Amino acid sequence: MPASSFTDPHTASPAGAAGEFSGEEKQQLLELARAAIATQLAGEPAPALPENPRLHQAGACFVTLESSGSLRGCIGSLNARRPLVEDVLHNARAAAFDDPRFPPLTIAELSRVEISISVLTPPEAFPVKNEADLLQSLRPGIDGLLLEDGAYRATFLPSVWEQLPTPAAFLAQLKRKAGLTAHHWSPTIRFSRYRTIEFSE
């Protein structure tokens, strides 16, 4: 990723999908995500994709499933490599059936699951001098953060700030998610950040 300053969160547009979404567009994507899961549970073909051209632009998203307020699955893409509608369909099914932290979703659970979609801006390189510089530069509630160090890689969406409201806690848990210690730092560690447009059922 080329080194650059992070785009202002008030002017950045999500990857591929041009700017904010209308209420109808959000509803179309949420309905698609639920239908993607339901059809796979029923052994039926994938649902038809919405015809809205804006939703067929390249886009990257995460689909999150929650049940009774607890995480039930979350899978996503960091880079826009296919139409947003296809990314939503694929990631909805992956969150329901392929998240290694949870057993596959069952038909009985589907009605109790709430679906959220986060559409990402392209991750941009976030060069920092040291950990103190990183902690000072992070923007709680705004930044999604991607950590990479050799084979270690993990990301937290901006919504994770709700559970980890301080930069120190946010970074420490991100390191643990990547398989590193909370105090890890190395000359090869790299960060990128992004923002999201999030909407839920």
N, C-alpha and C positions, 0 to 999 in steps of 0.2 A: 504494500500500500504506500503511495507516495506521501511524503511528509507534508502536512499543511495544517493550518489552524482550523479548528472545528467551526463549521458554519453556524451562524447565530440561530438559536432554536426557534426564533419567531419567523425566520425567513426560509429555513430549510424545508424541502418537500420530501415526502417519503419516496423510497426507491420505486421508480417507475410510475406509481400512481400519482397523478399531478395534483399535489396540494391536499387540502382537507377533503373529506368525503361527505356527501349529502346523507341525510338520514336514510333515504331509500337505498343508497349504495351500501351503507353499513348493514342494513337489514338483509340485503341480497347476499352479502358475504357471510353473515352469521347463519342464514338459512342454508347456504351452500355447505358450510362446515357441518351443520347438524345432519343434513341429508347425506353427506359423504360418509358419516359414521353409520347412520341408520341403514343405508343401502349395503354397506359391507357386512353389518350384522345379519341382514336378511339374505345375504348371498346374491344380491341383485347387482346389475351394472351400475357404474358410477352415475350420479345425477347429471342432468344437463347443466352446462355452465351458463351463468347470466350472460346476456348478449351485450350489455353495456360496454362500449369500446374502451372507456377509461379503465375498466377493471381488467382489460386484456393487455394493458401495458405491463412491461416487466416490473415485478415487485417482489419484495422479500417480507415474510411475516413469521410470527410465532403464533401458534394456536395453543391456548391454555384451557384445560378442563378443571373445574372445581366441583366438589361434592360436599355439601354441608359446610362450606367455608374452608375446606381443606383441598390442597392440590391433589389432582387425580391424573394428571398427565400434562406435559408441556414439551412440544417439539417445534423447531422452527428453522428458518434459513437466515443467514446473515447477509447474503449477497443476492441481488436480483438476477436470476438466471433463467426465469421462465415467466409467463404471464401470471399476474397476481392471483387470478381465479384458480389457476392450476396449483399454485403454491398453497393457497388456502385448502383446497381439496386434499392435496397430498399430506400436508402437515396436520390437518384435522384427523385423518385416518391414522397417521403415525402417532399422534398424541394419545389416541384412544387405544391403540393396539400394540405399539412398538416402543413405548417409553420403558426402558429397562428397570426403572424404579418401581413399576406397578404391574400387576397382572393385567391382561387384556380386559377392556371394558365389556360388560355383559349387557344383554338386552334389558334386564331388570334395572340396571343402573342408569340407562340412557336418559330416562325422564327426570332423574334427579340431578343430572349434570348441567352446570352452567358453563357456557362457552364464551371465551374472550379471544379477541384477535388483536394483535399488535403489529402494525405495519411500520417497517423500519426505514429510516433514512440510510443512505450508504455509510458504512463505518468509515471514519476518517482517522488517519494516524494522529496520535495524541502524544507527542514527544515530551518527556519530562526528565529533569535532571536526576531526581532521586525520589524516594517515597514521600518525603515531606512536601516536595513540589507537587506530586500527584494529589496528595490529600488536600492541599490548599486549592488546587485547580478544579477538583470535582464539584459538580453542581447537583446537590441532593434534589431528587424529584424530577430532574431533567435528563441527566446523562444515563444512557446505557453504556456499559463498559465491557470491552473484550480484552482479555489477558492472553498473551501467547509467550511461551518460553520453551523453545525446543519442541518436544512432543507434548508439552502441557498446554492446554487450551480450555478456556471457559468464558462464559459471558453471563452477565446479569442484565435483565431488562430494567428500564427506569421504574417499573412498578415494584421492584424489590426494595426500593427505598422505603416503602411503607412498613416493611418488617425490619429493615436495617437502616435507620434514619441518619446515622453518622458516617462520614467518609471512612473512618478507621474500621468500623464494624463491617461496612459494605465491602471494603477491600480485603479484609481478613477472611471473610466468608467466601469471597470470589476465589482467593488463592486456595482455600480448602476444597472448593468445588473442582478446581483444576487438578487436584491431587498434590498440592504443595503445602508447606507449613504456613501458618499465619504470618510468620516473620520473614518469609523468603524474599530475597532480592538478589538480582544478578545483573551483570553487564548486558546480557542478551534478552532480558525481559522487555516486552513491547506491549503497548496499549493502544487501543483504538476506541473511539466513542461515537455514539449515535443517539438519536432520539426516536420516539415512536408516536404514532397516533393509535390510541387504544380505544376499543369499544367492546361492550359485552351485551349479552342477551338481557 
